[in-house]
Amino acid sequence: MLEQIKQIESEALAAIAAAADKESLTGVKIAYLGKKGGLTALSRRMGQVDAAERPAVGTAVNAAKVALEQAINQRMAAFHAAETEAALASETIDISLPGRPWPAGSRHILTQVLEQIEDVFIGMGYTVEEGPQVEYDYYNFEALNLPADHPARDMQDSFYFSDKMLLRTHTSPVQVRTMERMAGRLPVKIIAPGVVYRRDDDATHSPMFHQVEGLVIDKNVTFADLSGTLLAFARRMFGEERQIRLRPSYFPFTEPSAEVDISCFACGGRGCRLCKGSGWIEILGSGQVHPRVLQLSGYDPEQCSGFAFGMGVERIAMLKYGINDMRLLFDNDLRFLHSF
Ligand code: PHE
């Protein structure tokens, strides 16, 4: 029996060495180690072996199995390595092929303009505040000197959830929230960018749009400070040659109030299609903070004063980049978005 085992083992080792490829090697494995393989058949005949010889025969069969398995695995690994090497050797790289384009995204033009506006004010020492889009009537109107039934509420057609809650119609409620948070401390010097909502929808109005609010409160803040700040902003944003013009206006939360125009950057003020021949383009609303607004949020109008302004980001983007329909900003047509 021991002789037979030796015989089968050396036969099998020869067959393994002779196998030309992975397939024939697998064949050899089945022929000797498979369920009906030579070595397996031999171990089935254990019963016929003398009890005294059994341990020695068992050890020999197992040793033969291990030796064959090792030899097969080694050979298989060699075939694998050869395959990989052949594949690498036959691979050629054509370095003259153009590279695959890597699709690069970019920030939305509105985000870019918003960041430009923020940068100008951050450069002048402002910090950035935020407030909720679903707002209390109190912050959106009441605390801004717009009590219930005030006719000026009609200036901003609103989306209401209930008597007390609405989608904010402007970023001005952040003025109130900031004054509450600052609790009478000076100075207050913030901008508040964000989304606002009004019941408007045409080529120059969207029911959802963006504003940037500004609020400064300190001792002796004057209308001259407002005008100088907005002139600096206009020049950074639209070119150093810009002039600004303040026109009397009305907002319940500022007194006096002013609409701010910049000299037309397309024609330099001579009059063209962009400025509709006037030489001036309106860009924002502003004014001295109304004493009542200061009072309502815990600031003493005898001790301090301030100015505020609010601008539409879409409008500024459209002016600066010559976009003639606001809806383009929200259609997400890649041909449009890629042009910035
Ligand atoms: N909140 C005003 C609007 O949306 C703009 C504004 C802000 C005016 C601050 C004056 C001061 O129309």
Boltz pocket constraint, residues with backbone or C-beta under 6 A from the ligand:
constraints:
  - pocket:
      binder: B
      contacts: [[A, 169], [A, 170], [A, 171], [A, 172], [A, 213], [A, 214], [A, 251], [A, 254], [A, 285], [A, 286], [A, 287], [A, 308], [A, 309], [A, 310], [A, 311]]
      max_distance: 6.0
